[in-house]
């Protein structure tokens, strides 16, 4: 599988990365044999990058991923990206939460380090303007969030710093233009080409191209709406990408994808983000080996004609 570089970090990521989040519910569950089979298939397919977070199943995703990789990651080098979500309650400083959060993540993963630590908070002009959001000042001030994450990079516990691409466009742009972060996870799918689509993803994509920040595309299937799937249990309760968004995306998907086979939906959904610079990878979740094979086959169909970029 093709790999792309993440900025000047020295990291190389497969263009399809395995998302271990709650929408697919694979790694947040406890079906270890199925998890192990899928992770083995992912590695055999050339996937070297796994995306997780403490908030995915209250640590279960990290535990499941760590257990699986301990068994099957014996001959190839895999990379892990995890996250930290900062809270204003509880009495710990942001620095303490970042350092303590990574330590607990490493314990669950059974690793001494990870490739990427991502801030799992939206960035807005005012504190708490969106759920759990932080401000550019809190991120960039001396001794702030970026400095606290950089301390972990300096001692070799992480190799790169990342953002979650939610919040206000101006606030996100402010942080991206600081060039303190190497990656951003950005919702990016076919529906963003529609005339009435949210302009933020394309605006942030342009900022990333100008600043050299690598994009990890998420929600490439619009939480399953582009594939004609019902909402997941997670979609029914999350405040971040809520049911109302899924319902809107589902209506638009029916109109956009009329007459498309499932294979065509998969193929076009995978190709869309990977044709855009500076997207380094598309993060996708799946529930079985069959789904993974379908996704990697759809990638192969587009490799020679659609998704190469320098």
Phi and psi restraints in degrees (value plus and minus 20) as a CYANA .aco file:
   2 UNK   PHI     -79.7   -39.7
   2 UNK   PSI     125.2   165.2
   3 UNK   PHI    -143.6  -103.6
   3 UNK   PSI     133.0   173.0
   4 UNK   PHI    -148.5  -108.5
   4 UNK   PSI     131.3   171.3
   5 UNK   PHI    -100.8   -60.8
   5 UNK   PSI     128.6   168.6
   6 UNK   PHI    -121.8   -81.8
   6 UNK   PSI      79.2   119.2
   7 UNK   PHI      30.1    70.1
   7 UNK   PSI    -155.0  -115.0
   8 UNK   PHI    -125.5   -85.5
   8 UNK   PSI       5.2    45.2
   9 UNK   PHI    -100.6   -60.6
   9 UNK   PSI     -38.2     1.8
  10 UNK   PHI      66.3   106.3
  10 UNK   PSI     -24.3    15.7
  11 UNK   PHI    -103.4   -63.4
  11 UNK   PSI     125.1   165.1
  12 UNK   PHI    -147.4  -107.4
  12 UNK   PSI     107.9   147.9
  13 UNK   PHI    -140.7  -100.7
  13 UNK   PSI     116.1   156.1
  14 UNK   PHI     -83.4   -43.4
  14 UNK   PSI     123.8   163.8
  15 UNK   PHI     -86.1   -46.1
  15 UNK   PSI     -40.1    -0.1
  16 UNK   PHI    -131.8   -91.8
  16 UNK   PSI     105.6   145.6
  17 UNK   PHI    -134.2   -94.2
  17 UNK   PSI     131.6   171.6
  18 UNK   PHI    -109.1   -69.1
  18 UNK   PSI      97.7   137.7
  19 UNK   PHI    -104.8   -64.8
  19 UNK   PSI     108.5   148.5
  20 UNK   PHI    -129.0   -89.0
  20 UNK   PSI      11.6    51.6
  21 UNK   PHI    -107.8   -67.8
  21 UNK   PSI    -194.7  -154.7
  22 UNK   PHI    -102.2   -62.2
  22 UNK   PSI     -31.1     8.9
  23 UNK   PHI     -86.2   -46.2
  23 UNK   PSI     -67.5   -27.5
  24 UNK   PHI     -94.7   -54.7
  24 UNK   PSI     -47.7    -7.7
  25 UNK   PHI      47.3    87.3
  25 UNK   PSI      -6.9    33.1
  26 UNK   PHI     -92.6   -52.6
  26 UNK   PSI     -79.6   -39.6
  27 UNK   PHI    -101.2   -61.2
  27 UNK   PSI     -34.9     5.1
  28 UNK   PHI    -105.4   -65.4
  28 UNK   PSI     -26.5    13.5
  29 UNK   PHI    -112.8   -72.8
  29 UNK   PSI    -184.6  -144.6
  30 UNK   PHI    -147.9  -107.9
  30 UNK   PSI      -2.6    37.4
  31 UNK   PHI    -103.4   -63.4
  31 UNK   PSI      60.6   100.6
  32 UNK   PHI     -79.4   -39.4
  32 UNK   PSI     -64.0   -24.0
  33 UNK   PHI     -78.5   -38.5
  33 UNK   PSI     -61.1   -21.1
  34 UNK   PHI     -89.7   -49.7
  34 UNK   PSI     -60.7   -20.7
  35 UNK   PHI     -78.5   -38.5
  35 UNK   PSI     -66.2   -26.2
  36 UNK   PHI     -84.1   -44.1
  36 UNK   PSI     -60.6   -20.6
  37 UNK   PHI     -82.6   -42.6
  37 UNK   PSI     -61.4   -21.4
  38 UNK   PHI     -90.9   -50.9
  38 UNK   PSI     -61.8   -21.8
  39 UNK   PHI     -84.0   -44.0
  39 UNK   PSI     -61.3   -21.3
  40 UNK   PHI     -79.8   -39.8
  40 UNK   PSI     -63.3   -23.3
  41 UNK   PHI     -84.9   -44.9
  41 UNK   PSI     -59.1   -19.1
  42 UNK   PHI     -80.7   -40.7
  42 UNK   PSI     -68.0   -28.0
  43 UNK   PHI     -83.3   -43.3
  43 UNK   PSI     -61.6   -21.6
  44 UNK   PHI     -83.3   -43.3
  44 UNK   PSI     -47.4    -7.4
  45 UNK   PHI    -102.0   -62.0
  45 UNK   PSI     -24.5    15.5
  46 UNK   PHI      78.1   118.1
  46 UNK   PSI     -13.6    26.4
  47 UNK   PHI     -97.8   -57.8
  47 UNK   PSI     106.7   146.7
  48 UNK   PHI    -138.1   -98.1
  48 UNK   PSI     -16.2    23.8
  49 UNK   PHI    -148.9  -108.9
  49 UNK   PSI     112.5   152.5
  50 UNK   PHI    -147.2  -107.2
  50 UNK   PSI     108.8   148.8
  51 UNK   PHI    -128.3   -88.3
  51 UNK   PSI     106.2   146.2
  52 UNK   PHI    -162.4  -122.4
  52 UNK   PSI    -195.5  -155.5
  53 UNK   PHI    -187.9  -147.9
  53 UNK   PSI     130.7   170.7
  54 UNK   PHI     -79.3   -39.3
  54 UNK   PSI     -52.4   -12.4
  55 UNK   PHI     -95.9   -55.9
  55 UNK   PSI     -26.4    13.6
  56 UNK   PHI    -103.5   -63.5
  56 UNK   PSI      79.0   119.0
  57 UNK   PHI      51.5    91.5
  57 UNK   PSI      10.6    50.6
  58 UNK   PHI      31.3    71.3
  58 UNK   PSI      28.8    68.8
  59 UNK   PHI      71.7   111.7
  59 UNK   PSI     -29.9    10.1
  60 UNK   PHI     -85.9   -45.9
  60 UNK   PSI     -57.7   -17.7
  61 UNK   PHI     -79.5   -39.5
  61 UNK   PSI     -66.3   -26.3
  62 UNK   PHI     -83.6   -43.6
  62 UNK   PSI     -63.2   -23.2
  63 UNK   PHI     -81.8   -41.8
  63 UNK   PSI     -66.0   -26.0
  64 UNK   PHI     -82.2   -42.2
  64 UNK   PSI     -64.8   -24.8
  65 UNK   PHI     -84.2   -44.2
  65 UNK   PSI     -64.4   -24.4
  66 UNK   PHI     -79.6   -39.6
  66 UNK   PSI     -62.7   -22.7
  67 UNK   PHI     -83.9   -43.9
  67 UNK   PSI     -63.4   -23.4
  68 UNK   PHI     -86.5   -46.5
  68 UNK   PSI     -65.0   -25.0
  69 UNK   PHI     -88.9   -48.9
  69 UNK   PSI     -50.0   -10.0
  70 UNK   PHI     -83.2   -43.2
  70 UNK   PSI     -48.0    -8.0
  71 UNK   PHI    -107.4   -67.4
  71 UNK   PSI     -64.9   -24.9
  72 UNK   PHI    -130.4   -90.4
  72 UNK   PSI     -25.0    15.0
  73 UNK   PHI    -115.5   -75.5
  73 UNK   PSI      40.0    80.0
  74 UNK   PHI    -119.0   -79.0
  74 UNK   PSI     -42.0    -2.0
  75 UNK   PHI    -142.2  -102.2
  75 UNK   PSI     -25.0    15.0
  76 UNK   PHI    -151.0  -111.0
  76 UNK   PSI     135.4   175.4
  77 UNK   PHI    -115.2   -75.2
  77 UNK   PSI      98.4   138.4
  78 UNK   PHI    -125.6   -85.6
  78 UNK   PSI     136.8   176.8
  79 UNK   PHI    -138.2   -98.2
  79 UNK   PSI     128.6   168.6
  80 UNK   PHI    -145.5  -105.5
  80 UNK   PSI     114.6   154.6
  81 UNK   PHI    -132.4   -92.4
  81 UNK   PSI     105.9   145.9
  82 UNK   PHI    -145.6  -105.6
  82 UNK   PSI    -191.8  -151.8
  83 UNK   PHI    -162.9  -122.9
  83 UNK   PSI     149.6   189.6
  84 UNK   PHI    -159.7  -119.7
  84 UNK   PSI     109.9   149.9
  85 UNK   PHI    -127.2   -87.2
  85 UNK   PSI     105.5   145.5
  86 UNK   PHI    -114.0   -74.0
  86 UNK   PSI     118.3   158.3
  87 UNK   PHI    -136.7   -96.7
  87 UNK   PSI     129.7   169.7
  88 UNK   PHI    -110.7   -70.7
  88 UNK   PSI     -30.4     9.6
  89 UNK   PHI    -123.1   -83.1
  89 UNK   PSI     143.5   183.5
  90 UNK   PHI      86.2   126.2
  90 UNK   PSI     -36.6     3.4
  91 UNK   PHI      71.2   111.2
  91 UNK   PSI     -33.0     7.0
  92 UNK   PHI    -105.5   -65.5
  92 UNK   PSI     122.2   162.2
  93 UNK   PHI     -89.1   -49.1
  93 UNK   PSI     143.7   183.7
  94 UNK   PHI     -78.8   -38.8
  94 UNK   PSI     -60.6   -20.6
  95 UNK   PHI     -81.1   -41.1
  95 UNK   PSI     -64.7   -24.7
  96 UNK   PHI     -82.8   -42.8
  96 UNK   PSI     -58.8   -18.8
  97 UNK   PHI     -86.7   -46.7
  97 UNK   PSI     -59.9   -19.9
  98 UNK   PHI     -85.7   -45.7
  98 UNK   PSI     -69.3   -29.3
  99 UNK   PHI     -89.6   -49.6
  99 UNK   PSI     -63.6   -23.6
 100 UNK   PHI     -88.9   -48.9
 100 UNK   PSI     -57.0   -17.0
 101 UNK   PHI     -83.5   -43.5
 101 UNK   PSI     -63.1   -23.1
 102 UNK   PHI     -85.8   -45.8
 102 UNK   PSI     -60.5   -20.5
 103 UNK   PHI     -78.3   -38.3
 103 UNK   PSI     -63.9   -23.9
 104 UNK   PHI     -88.4   -48.4
 104 UNK   PSI     -57.1   -17.1
 105 UNK   PHI     -81.9   -41.9
 105 UNK   PSI     -64.1   -24.1
 106 UNK   PHI     -83.0   -43.0
 106 UNK   PSI     -57.0   -17.0
 107 UNK   PHI     -83.6   -43.6
 107 UNK   PSI     -64.7   -24.7
 108 UNK   PHI     -86.7   -46.7
 108 UNK   PSI     -57.0   -17.0
 109 UNK   PHI     -98.8   -58.8
 109 UNK   PSI     -39.1     0.9
 110 UNK   PHI      49.5    89.5
 110 UNK   PSI      13.5    53.5
 111 UNK   PHI    -142.1  -102.1
 111 UNK   PSI     136.1   176.1
 112 UNK   PHI    -110.9   -70.9
 112 UNK   PSI     -34.6     5.4
 113 UNK   PHI    -182.4  -142.4
 113 UNK   PSI     146.4   186.4
 114 UNK   PHI    -151.4  -111.4
 114 UNK   PSI     141.0   181.0
 115 UNK   PHI     -90.5   -50.5
 115 UNK   PSI     -61.5   -21.5
 116 UNK   PHI    -159.7  -119.7
 116 UNK   PSI     110.3   150.3
 117 UNK   PHI    -134.0   -94.0
 117 UNK   PSI     105.5   145.5
 118 UNK   PHI    -135.5   -95.5
 118 UNK   PSI     118.2   158.2
 119 UNK   PHI     -92.2   -52.2
 119 UNK   PSI      99.6   139.6
 120 UNK   PHI    -118.2   -78.2
 120 UNK   PSI      15.0    55.0
 121 UNK   PHI    -140.3  -100.3
 121 UNK   PSI     125.1   165.1
 122 UNK   PHI     -86.7   -46.7
 122 UNK   PSI     138.6   178.6
 123 UNK   PHI    -139.5   -99.5
 123 UNK   PSI     101.0   141.0
 124 UNK   PHI    -154.4  -114.4
 124 UNK   PSI     147.6   187.6
 125 UNK   PHI     -87.6   -47.6
 125 UNK   PSI     -53.6   -13.6
 126 UNK   PHI    -137.8   -97.8
 126 UNK   PSI     126.0   166.0
 127 UNK   PHI     -80.1   -40.1
 127 UNK   PSI     112.8   152.8
 128 UNK   PHI      50.1    90.1
 128 UNK   PSI      -4.8    35.2
 129 UNK   PHI     -82.3   -42.3
 129 UNK   PSI     -53.1   -13.1
 130 UNK   PHI    -142.4  -102.4
 130 UNK   PSI     144.5   184.5
 131 UNK   PHI     -72.2   -32.2
 131 UNK   PSI     102.6   142.6
 132 UNK   PHI      45.6    85.6
 132 UNK   PSI      -3.9    36.1
 133 UNK   PHI     -94.8   -54.8
 133 UNK   PSI     130.1   170.1
 134 UNK   PHI    -139.5   -99.5
 134 UNK   PSI     147.5   187.5
 135 UNK   PHI    -123.4   -83.4
 135 UNK   PSI     140.1   180.1
 136 UNK   PHI     -75.9   -35.9
 136 UNK   PSI     -57.2   -17.2
 137 UNK   PHI     -81.9   -41.9
 137 UNK   PSI     -63.5   -23.5
 138 UNK   PHI     -84.8   -44.8
 138 UNK   PSI     -50.5   -10.5
 139 UNK   PHI     -95.2   -55.2
 139 UNK   PSI     -62.7   -22.7
 140 UNK   PHI    -123.3   -83.3
 140 UNK   PSI     -33.0     7.0
 141 UNK   PHI     -84.6   -44.6
 141 UNK   PSI     134.5   174.5
 142 UNK   PHI     -75.1   -35.1
 142 UNK   PSI     111.1   151.1
 143 UNK   PHI      56.0    96.0
 143 UNK   PSI     -11.0    29.0
 144 UNK   PHI    -105.3   -65.3
 144 UNK   PSI    -177.4  -137.4
 145 UNK   PHI     -82.5   -42.5
 145 UNK   PSI     -68.1   -28.1
 146 UNK   PHI     -82.8   -42.8
 146 UNK   PSI     -63.5   -23.5
 147 UNK   PHI     -82.0   -42.0
 147 UNK   PSI     -60.7   -20.7
 148 UNK   PHI     -85.3   -45.3
 148 UNK   PSI     -57.8   -17.8
 149 UNK   PHI     -90.7   -50.7
 149 UNK   PSI     -57.6   -17.6
 150 UNK   PHI     -83.7   -43.7
 150 UNK   PSI     -52.2   -12.2
 151 UNK   PHI     -79.1   -39.1
 151 UNK   PSI     -56.9   -16.9
 152 UNK   PHI     -89.7   -49.7
 152 UNK   PSI     -55.6   -15.6
 153 UNK   PHI     -87.8   -47.8
 153 UNK   PSI     -58.7   -18.7
 154 UNK   PHI     -85.7   -45.7
 154 UNK   PSI     -47.8    -7.8
 155 UNK   PHI    -118.6   -78.6
 155 UNK   PSI     -12.0    28.0
 156 UNK   PHI      63.7   103.7
 156 UNK   PSI      -7.3    32.7
 157 UNK   PHI    -101.6   -61.6
 157 UNK   PSI     -42.8    -2.8
 158 UNK   PHI    -159.0  -119.0
 158 UNK   PSI     141.8   181.8
 159 UNK   PHI    -128.1   -88.1
 159 UNK   PSI     -42.0    -2.0
 160 UNK   PHI    -170.9  -130.9
 160 UNK   PSI     138.7   178.7
 161 UNK   PHI    -131.9   -91.9
 161 UNK   PSI     119.2   159.2
 162 UNK   PHI    -155.0  -115.0
 162 UNK   PSI     144.2   184.2
 163 UNK   PHI    -140.3  -100.3
 163 UNK   PSI     139.9   179.9
 164 UNK   PHI    -120.8   -80.8
 164 UNK   PSI     108.1   148.1
 165 UNK   PHI    -104.5   -64.5
 165 UNK   PSI      34.9    74.9
 166 UNK   PHI    -145.2  -105.2
 166 UNK   PSI     136.1   176.1
 167 UNK   PHI     108.0   148.0
 167 UNK   PSI    -169.2  -129.2
 168 UNK   PHI    -118.7   -78.7
 168 UNK   PSI     119.3   159.3
 169 UNK   PHI     -77.6   -37.6
 169 UNK   PSI     -65.4   -25.4
 170 UNK   PHI     -84.0   -44.0
 170 UNK   PSI     -61.6   -21.6
 171 UNK   PHI     -87.9   -47.9
 171 UNK   PSI     -63.1   -23.1
 172 UNK   PHI     -82.0   -42.0
 172 UNK   PSI     -62.2   -22.2
 173 UNK   PHI     -80.7   -40.7
 173 UNK   PSI     -62.5   -22.5
 174 UNK   PHI     -75.2   -35.2
 174 UNK   PSI     -67.2   -27.2
 175 UNK   PHI     -90.4   -50.4
 175 UNK   PSI     -62.6   -22.6
 176 UNK   PHI     -80.6   -40.6
 176 UNK   PSI     -59.1   -19.1
 177 UNK   PHI     -91.1   -51.1
 177 UNK   PSI     -32.8     7.2
 178 UNK   PHI     -92.0   -52.0
 178 UNK   PSI     -40.4    -0.4
 179 UNK   PHI      40.5    80.5
 179 UNK   PSI       8.5    48.5
 180 UNK   PHI    -105.8   -65.8
 180 UNK   PSI     -35.7     4.3
 181 UNK   PHI    -137.5   -97.5
 181 UNK   PSI     127.2   167.2
 182 UNK   PHI    -116.0   -76.0
 182 UNK   PSI     -46.6    -6.6
 183 UNK   PHI    -159.5  -119.5
 183 UNK   PSI     142.6   182.6
 184 UNK   PHI    -163.9  -123.9
 184 UNK   PSI     113.9   153.9
 185 UNK   PHI    -105.4   -65.4
 185 UNK   PSI     102.2   142.2
 186 UNK   PHI    -147.5  -107.5
 186 UNK   PSI     103.7   143.7
 187 UNK   PHI     -80.2   -40.2
 187 UNK   PSI     103.4   143.4
 188 UNK   PHI    -174.1  -134.1
 188 UNK   PSI      92.9   132.9
 189 UNK   PHI    -170.2  -130.2
 189 UNK   PSI     156.4   196.4
 190 UNK   PHI     -73.5   -33.5
 190 UNK   PSI     -52.0   -12.0
 191 UNK   PHI     -87.2   -47.2
 191 UNK   PSI     -37.1     2.9
 192 UNK   PHI     -95.0   -55.0
 192 UNK   PSI     -22.2    17.8
 193 UNK   PHI    -109.5   -69.5
 193 UNK   PSI     -29.1    10.9
 194 UNK   PHI     -92.1   -52.1
 194 UNK   PSI     130.4   170.4
 195 UNK   PHI     -78.5   -38.5
 195 UNK   PSI     -54.6   -14.6
 196 UNK   PHI    -119.9   -79.9
 196 UNK   PSI      -1.1    38.9
 197 UNK   PHI     -91.3   -51.3
 197 UNK   PSI     135.7   175.7
 198 UNK   PHI     -78.7   -38.7
 198 UNK   PSI     102.1   142.1
 199 UNK   PHI     -96.8   -56.8
 199 UNK   PSI     -32.0     8.0
 200 UNK   PHI     -77.8   -37.8
 200 UNK   PSI     -67.3   -27.3
 201 UNK   PHI     -76.5   -36.5
 201 UNK   PSI     -63.3   -23.3
 202 UNK   PHI     -88.9   -48.9
 202 UNK   PSI     -53.8   -13.8
 203 UNK   PHI     -86.4   -46.4
 203 UNK   PSI     -64.5   -24.5
 204 UNK   PHI     -87.3   -47.3
 204 UNK   PSI     -56.3   -16.3
 205 UNK   PHI     -77.7   -37.7
 205 UNK   PSI     -62.9   -22.9
 206 UNK   PHI     -85.4   -45.4
 206 UNK   PSI     -59.4   -19.4
 207 UNK   PHI     -83.4   -43.4
 207 UNK   PSI     -61.5   -21.5
 208 UNK   PHI     -83.3   -43.3
 208 UNK   PSI     -59.5   -19.5
 209 UNK   PHI     -83.3   -43.3
 209 UNK   PSI     -58.0   -18.0
 210 UNK   PHI     -93.5   -53.5
 210 UNK   PSI     -48.8    -8.8
 211 UNK   PHI    -123.1   -83.1
 211 UNK   PSI     -24.9    15.1
 212 UNK   PHI      58.6    98.6
 212 UNK   PSI       0.0    40.0
 213 UNK   PHI    -106.9   -66.9
 213 UNK   PSI     108.8   148.8
 214 UNK   PHI     -99.1   -59.1
 214 UNK   PSI     120.0   160.0
 215 UNK   PHI    -122.2   -82.2
 215 UNK   PSI     111.4   151.4
 216 UNK   PHI    -127.0   -87.0
 216 UNK   PSI      87.7   127.7
 217 UNK   PHI     -94.3   -54.3
 217 UNK   PSI     111.1   151.1
 218 UNK   PHI    -142.0  -102.0
 218 UNK   PSI     147.9   187.9
 219 UNK   PHI      35.6    75.6
 219 UNK   PSI      19.0    59.0
 220 UNK   PHI     -89.0   -49.0
 220 UNK   PSI     -40.4    -0.4
 221 UNK   PHI    -125.4   -85.4
 221 UNK   PSI      -7.9    32.1
 222 UNK   PHI      32.1    72.1
 222 UNK   PSI      30.6    70.6
 223 UNK   PHI      36.8    76.8
 223 UNK   PSI      10.1    50.1
 224 UNK   PHI      76.6   116.6
 224 UNK   PSI     -32.3     7.7
 225 UNK   PHI     -81.1   -41.1
 225 UNK   PSI     -59.0   -19.0
 226 UNK   PHI     -88.8   -48.8
 226 UNK   PSI     -38.8     1.2
 227 UNK   PHI    -121.0   -81.0
 227 UNK   PSI     -14.8    25.2
 228 UNK   PHI      54.2    94.2
 228 UNK   PSI       4.8    44.8
 229 UNK   PHI    -116.8   -76.8
 229 UNK   PSI     131.7   171.7
 230 UNK   PHI     -90.2   -50.2
 230 UNK   PSI     142.0   182.0
 231 UNK   PHI     -84.6   -44.6
 231 UNK   PSI     124.5   164.5
 232 UNK   PHI     -96.0   -56.0
 232 UNK   PSI     146.0   186.0
 233 UNK   PHI     -79.8   -39.8
 233 UNK   PSI     -54.8   -14.8
 234 UNK   PHI     -85.1   -45.1
 234 UNK   PSI     -62.1   -22.1
 235 UNK   PHI     -80.8   -40.8
 235 UNK   PSI     -49.1    -9.1
 236 UNK   PHI     -91.8   -51.8
 236 UNK   PSI     -34.3     5.7
 237 UNK   PHI    -151.2  -111.2
 237 UNK   PSI     -29.7    10.3
 238 UNK   PHI     -96.1   -56.1
 238 UNK   PSI     122.5   162.5
 239 UNK   PHI    -107.3   -67.3
 239 UNK   PSI     -25.2    14.8
 240 UNK   PHI    -112.3   -72.3
 240 UNK   PSI     -68.8   -28.8
 241 UNK   PHI    -146.3  -106.3
 241 UNK   PSI      58.7    98.7
 242 UNK   PHI     -96.3   -56.3
 242 UNK   PSI     155.0   195.0
 243 UNK   PHI     -77.5   -37.5
 243 UNK   PSI     -57.9   -17.9
 244 UNK   PHI     -80.2   -40.2
 244 UNK   PSI     -56.8   -16.8
 245 UNK   PHI     -88.4   -48.4
 245 UNK   PSI     -63.9   -23.9
 246 UNK   PHI     -78.6   -38.6
 246 UNK   PSI     -64.2   -24.2
 247 UNK   PHI     -83.0   -43.0
 247 UNK   PSI     -61.2   -21.2
 248 UNK   PHI     -83.2   -43.2
 248 UNK   PSI     -65.6   -25.6
 249 UNK   PHI     -83.8   -43.8
 249 UNK   PSI     -54.8   -14.8
 250 UNK   PHI     -85.0   -45.0
 250 UNK   PSI     -64.2   -24.2
 251 UNK   PHI     -81.8   -41.8
 251 UNK   PSI     -65.6   -25.6
 252 UNK   PHI     -86.2   -46.2
 252 UNK   PSI     -54.5   -14.5
 253 UNK   PHI     -86.9   -46.9
 253 UNK   PSI     -59.6   -19.6
 254 UNK   PHI     -78.5   -38.5
 254 UNK   PSI     -61.9   -21.9
 255 UNK   PHI     -91.4   -51.4
 255 UNK   PSI     -64.1   -24.1
 256 UNK   PHI     -88.4   -48.4
 256 UNK   PSI     -61.3   -21.3
 257 UNK   PHI    -118.0   -78.0
 257 UNK   PSI      -5.9    34.1
 258 UNK   PHI     -76.3   -36.3
 258 UNK   PSI     104.6   144.6
 259 UNK   PHI      67.8   107.8
 259 UNK   PSI     -26.1    13.9
 260 UNK   PHI    -101.8   -61.8
 260 UNK   PSI     120.9   160.9
 261 UNK   PHI     -95.5   -55.5
 261 UNK   PSI     147.8   187.8
 262 UNK   PHI     -81.2   -41.2
 262 UNK   PSI     -58.4   -18.4
 263 UNK   PHI     -81.8   -41.8
 263 UNK   PSI     -59.7   -19.7
 264 UNK   PHI     -88.3   -48.3
 264 UNK   PSI     -58.2   -18.2
 265 UNK   PHI     -81.5   -41.5
 265 UNK   PSI     -67.6   -27.6
 266 UNK   PHI     -80.1   -40.1
 266 UNK   PSI     -70.0   -30.0
 267 UNK   PHI     -79.7   -39.7
 267 UNK   PSI     -67.4   -27.4
 268 UNK   PHI     -91.9   -51.9
 268 UNK   PSI     -55.8   -15.8
 269 UNK   PHI     -86.9   -46.9
 269 UNK   PSI     -59.1   -19.1
 270 UNK   PHI     -90.9   -50.9
 270 UNK   PSI     -61.2   -21.2
 271 UNK   PHI     -88.9   -48.9
 271 UNK   PSI     -53.3   -13.3
 272 UNK   PHI     -75.2   -35.2
 272 UNK   PSI     -77.1   -37.1
 273 UNK   PHI     -88.3   -48.3
 273 UNK   PSI     -52.8   -12.8
 274 UNK   PHI     -92.9   -52.9
 274 UNK   PSI     -33.7     6.3
 275 UNK   PHI    -102.8   -62.8
 275 UNK   PSI     -25.5    14.5
 276 UNK   PHI    -130.3   -90.3
 276 UNK   PSI     111.7   151.7
 277 UNK   PHI    -104.3   -64.3
 277 UNK   PSI     125.6   165.6
 278 UNK   PHI    -121.2   -81.2
 278 UNK   PSI      32.6    72.6
 279 UNK   PHI     -90.4   -50.4
 279 UNK   PSI     103.7   143.7
 280 UNK   PHI    -112.1   -72.1
 280 UNK   PSI     -52.1   -12.1
 281 UNK   PHI    -180.8  -140.8
 281 UNK   PSI     137.7   177.7
 282 UNK   PHI    -127.8   -87.8
 282 UNK   PSI     106.0   146.0
 283 UNK   PHI    -114.7   -74.7
 283 UNK   PSI     102.9   142.9
 284 UNK   PHI    -150.5  -110.5
 284 UNK   PSI     124.2   164.2
 285 UNK   PHI    -127.1   -87.1
 285 UNK   PSI     132.2   172.2
 286 UNK   PHI    -168.7  -128.7
 286 UNK   PSI     141.7   181.7
 287 UNK   PHI    -127.6   -87.6
 287 UNK   PSI     -28.6    11.4
 288 UNK   PHI    -175.0  -135.0
 288 UNK   PSI     147.5   187.5
 289 UNK   PHI     -82.0   -42.0
 289 UNK   PSI     -56.8   -16.8
 290 UNK   PHI     -80.6   -40.6
 290 UNK   PSI     -66.0   -26.0
 291 UNK   PHI     -83.6   -43.6
 291 UNK   PSI     -61.0   -21.0
 292 UNK   PHI     -81.3   -41.3
 292 UNK   PSI     -63.9   -23.9
 293 UNK   PHI     -83.0   -43.0
 293 UNK   PSI     -60.8   -20.8
 294 UNK   PHI     -80.7   -40.7
 294 UNK   PSI     -62.1   -22.1
 295 UNK   PHI     -87.9   -47.9
 295 UNK   PSI     -65.0   -25.0
 296 UNK   PHI     -88.9   -48.9
 296 UNK   PSI     -52.2   -12.2
 297 UNK   PHI     -86.6   -46.6
 297 UNK   PSI     -60.0   -20.0
 298 UNK   PHI     -84.8   -44.8
 298 UNK   PSI     -53.5   -13.5
 299 UNK   PHI     -85.3   -45.3
 299 UNK   PSI     -64.8   -24.8
 300 UNK   PHI     -80.7   -40.7
 300 UNK   PSI     -57.1   -17.1
 301 UNK   PHI     -83.2   -43.2
 301 UNK   PSI     -47.0    -7.0
 302 UNK   PHI    -121.3   -81.3
 302 UNK   PSI     -27.3    12.7
 303 UNK   PHI     -78.4   -38.4
 303 UNK   PSI     -66.9   -26.9
 304 UNK   PHI     -98.6   -58.6
 304 UNK   PSI     -42.1    -2.1
 305 UNK   PHI    -138.2   -98.2
 305 UNK   PSI     -34.5     5.5
 306 UNK   PHI    -144.5  -104.5
 306 UNK   PSI     -58.9   -18.9
 307 UNK   PHI    -134.4   -94.4
 307 UNK   PSI     -14.1    25.9
 308 UNK   PHI     -95.2   -55.2
 308 UNK   PSI     115.5   155.5
 309 UNK   PHI    -169.5  -129.5
 309 UNK   PSI     137.2   177.2
